[in-house]
Amino acid sequence: MRGERARAAVTDRVDNAPDWFLAAIDDDPVGWVALADSTLDESTVDRPVLDVVAALMRFTLTEISPRHPLREKCLRLFAVARINSAQYHGDEEAYTEFETVVRFEAEHLPDHDPMRARLTGMLDSVAAKRRESLRDDRIDEARALLDRFEATEDEASLDEAIARYRAVILDIAEESDKRGPLGSLGLALVLRYQLHADPGDLRAAIAAWRRALVHTSGNNARVQLVANLAGALHNLFDLERDEAVREEAFQLMRSVQDEGEAEMSRLNNLAAGLVARFAETGDTRAADEAIGLHERAIAMTDPADPQYASRLHNLSELLNARFPPEEHPAVVDRSIELSRRAYAAENTPPRQRFTLALALAASLSMRYKQSADLASLEEAVTLIRVFVANGPRLDPDRPFLLGKASLILSTYYDATRDPAVAREAAAVAREALHGLRHDHPHRPMLLFALSHVLSRVHHHTRDQAALVESRRLVAEAAALPDQSPLDRAGMLVMVAEECTAEQRWAEAADAYGRAIGLFPMLVSRRLTRGDQELRLAERTATVRDAGAVALQAGSPEQALALIEYGRGTLFAQSLENRDDFEDLHAEHPDLARELLSLRDTLATWTAEGAAVGDDHHRLARRWEELVAQVREIPGQQGFLGQPQVAELLSAAERGPVVVFSISHIRSDALIVRPDGIEVVPLPGVTPDVVERNAREFLAAVADGEDGEDGEDVTDILGWLWDAVAKPVLDHLPDNPSQRVWWCPTGSLAFLPLHAAGRDGHGVLDRVVSSGTSTIRALLHARRAGTSPGTDTLVVAVPRAEGVPPLPGVEREVALLEDILPATTVLRDARRAEVLAQITRYGWAHFACHAFTDTAHPSESRLLLADEAPLTVTDIARLRLDADLAHLSACSTATVGSVLPDEAIHLASAFQLAGYRHVVATLWPVRDAFTSRFARDFYAVVTEHGADSAATAVHLATRRLRDRLPDHPEIWAAHIHTGP
């Protein structure tokens, strides 16, 4: 009878109940439980079986007592059947039935009953697994939507995927379980950011990845997550210019390493950050490291990988940026080869192919500029036209790519003079600008691109409307904030040149002034000395013309300031490391101590290595932040700033300072006196004329060193007298004992102004000359100090590796020991020995070989007995308070051919190190005459002190001239710098 009711209960609930199951139902509930147990296990998925087991166990519960020993087993069998129906067949009613029945049973048991706890635990466990299963389903759905977007670019699918990922994350209780969905959400948000450039999406992606990273432990997964997060942080830096964001990116990427796809992503994003650093600061360490990273990533990437083309492209663009094609022609060929491989690569996303086409076009255009290969330029234009016509309109990179395209088309217009090409180039540039928001990071570049096109139109057609619009666009670009110092300075110089062309002198001077004001940022402490020199070499003409336009505007004071602030930038930066700290230390000792510590660390920075650049930039940034913080303190607004014009004029208290402004616009000498500036025109003096005379003069003194006739030297000294020195001296009193400080600029620094003269009469007969690279250097030399005294350290190196011996050194040493009251001689001196001893002496005399590296002046050096020389950098890092350094060696005051206005040479290094007076040579000197000069020089200074050094050089030079009047290459070589 019970068996019939049980079978009826089953068939009432299950239409297709298996006959074998119904036949096995007897009259005993114990048998029913055994039947269900033998029929069902955790993996059973057959729907009729699941249904009949659930129906029988549900009926069994009504037939047995609440305390029956099999009741809990019956419930568990019922639960398995209903849960499997829900899981494998999507039967939500089955799950609801399971939860209702089991919860009812649990709630009707006493609180202390162990069975109640077990049933409650089962409910919780099943609910958790069910939530996880549903979450996985929703994640799979979101992933499918994301895949659909990547295949079809359907933005609705992307938006829905983001919404679903966010819903899943909200539904997960444990933060550690959210790692996967957070990572996927970040990817989806970045894809949407790439579509619309909404900063909110980028910041949300970063927040998601940061949360995910906290709970990511597997190395491969962590590396991939770090690569993604760092890439997004670099994008955020581009938007906000917050250096802490970029530092976080570098720290993250250097904290992990792996193999495989994740490592390739890390290498690529680390390289991208380094490329951005190079582009903004000029740090070639970053570019060189990035090249190595790109090479590694390419080597690890399968050519069938969709990312293969982009990695080739990245390396191609970096090589073009790192190595100027005119200096490295092979780089252009390598760049084209890489770009062609990238463009031909398989499995490249369609959108990316247009970027690759434009990159190839840019490389081909570069070949045209290098070799005038018109076929390469025509191929480039064909690629551009395909991109402009068919490239994705909504790609956020399209404006930037159009800007590059317009510049290449402008080059094609220059080559063909075809007006249709000019119109095409302008239209492409205007499309790039259309609808672009005012604060878009690419706006300055795009304004420049259109301006350039229009300026070329004016150049070829004299179209005044094109010229007017071109100048307006450049001015607008220069006024935009948030540009790198390099880009902003370049724009301002363009504005200044346009104003100069229209003879708007005051506006030109103002633009030049703002550009020169950025020079310290161009050569920030983040860079190595070599990179600083490269940056300054690009700005030589800026300073040359800045003073001239200020004079045209009728402002000698502004001209002086522009010439002063635009030259000696590295020397001025080093001076900042010495002065202005006393007042700060008295009021804010902790701040002063941190700044001084940073100063010393950055001034002596020599470390190399992958992560060292990061540390260098971090410390330099901290320096910049602290300086800005100090300038917010009342009374410290001028901390480490440029001297005012009144302070510059004060340098002439002991005698006039003559500063030269040599330009194609006009050339003048500025006679600086305490009460003002007198401008002396120098007609006929141009940069080209000065450079030619300087070149011929250096060749002539080199011939004179070999015993050739000194006639050419005499002729050039005559020109120097007629054109430069005499016009100045005609405005000064006729007083042979008067001090004059000459401050030459440009190539004039190669010429001996103190020796200018004609027919036996010249500067030596009119004034006592000293030289100074800048007025700030002169003011620095006049600072108060306490010297260790007149004890002299003599560094004598008659023999050094790779150079001829100097037999006159021993004679010179013997003379010094005889003349000087207290002398310590370091014979065959070594670098470490010199650096250890030099701080103890107020005077120093070097008798040795010197090597002048005119291309890289910071590497100029004194040659010592060991293989380690004493370089300009070594000397400039010293912290001394000394009176006199005599450099009895060749060319120790010769400026660099690339950076004459920086006056980077051994003499300026000694002055920077703390020597108030420095005696040096402008060109190679004969060993036989150095001891004679030294004898006459020291005869004066031992009697009258170091402050008579200028007079001592003057008198010693006159004696040599009197003895060898026809050999100025001998008697004119020595100069004095100092107060």
Secondary structure, DSSP 8 states (H G I E B T S, - for coil): -HHHHHHHHHHHH-TT--HHHHHT--S-HHHHHHHHHHH--TT---HHHHHHHHHHHHHHHHHS-TT-TTHHHHHHHHHHHHHHHHHHH--HHHHHHHHHHHHHHHHTS-TT-HHHHHHHHHHHHHHHHHHHHHHHHHHHHHHHHHHHHHHH--HHHHHHHHHHHHHHHHH--SGGGGHHHHHHHHHHHHHHHHHH--HHHHHHHHHHHHHHHHT--SHHHHHHHHHHHHHHHHHHHHHH--HHHHHHHHHHHHT---SSHHHHHHHHHHHHHHHHHHHHH--HHHHHHHHHHHHHHHHHS-TTSTTHHHHHHHHHHHHHHHS-TTT-HHHHHHHHHHHHHHHH-TT--HHHHHHHHHHHHHHHHHHHHHH--HHHHHHHHHHHHHHHHHS-TT-TTHHHHHHHHHHHHHHHHHHH--HHHHHHHHHHHHHHHTT--TT-TTHHHHHHHHHHHHHHHHHHH--HHHHHHHHHHHHHHHH-SS--HHHHHHHHHHHHHHHHHTT-HHHHHHHHHHHHTTHHHHT-TTS-HHHHHHHHHTTHHHHHHHHHHHHHTT-HHHHHHHHHHHS-HHHHHHHHTTSS-HHHHHH-HHHHHHHHHHHHHHHT----STTHHHHHHHHHHHHHHHHHHHHTSTT-TTTT----HHHHHHTTTTS-EEEEEE-SS-EEEEEEETTEEEEEE-TT--HHHHHHHHHHHHHHHHHHHTT---HHHHHHHHHHIIIIIHHHHTTS---TT-EEEEE--GGGGGS-GGG-EETTEEGGGT-EEEE-S-HHHHHHHTS------S-EEEEE-S--TTS---THHHHHHHHHHHHSSSEEEEET--HHHHHHHGGG-SEEEEES-EE--SSSGGG-EE--SSS--EEHHHHHT----EEEEEEESTTTT---SS-GGGT-SHHHHHHHHTEEEEEEESS---HHHHHHHHHHHHHHHHHH-GGGHHHHHHHHHHHHHHH-TT-HHHHT-EEEE--
